[in-house]
Amino acid sequence: MLGVGAAPKGNLTLLVVGLVVNVPLIVFGSGLVLRLMQRAPVVIVLAGRFLAQRTRTATRY
């Protein structure tokens, strides 16, 4: 959301359009992820493993 606010560089129309497009995407996207996690709880475990692996990689260097 920070990028949506910074990208228009003072153009109010672009700011409003960006927010109108992005807010519903975030809301509906999070609902989709929630339904996926409810139907297939293995997704939670896989996401945790992925995040742990990325953390190990990031802290190694």
Sequence and secondary structure as in RCSB ss.txt:
>XXXX:A:sequence
MLGVGAAPKGNLTLLVVGLVVNVPLIVFGSGLVLRLMQRAPVVIVLAGRFLAQRTRTATRY
>XXXX:A:secstr
 HHHHHTTTT HHHHHHHHHHHHHHHHHHHHHHHHHHHH THHHHHHHHHHHHHHHHHHH 
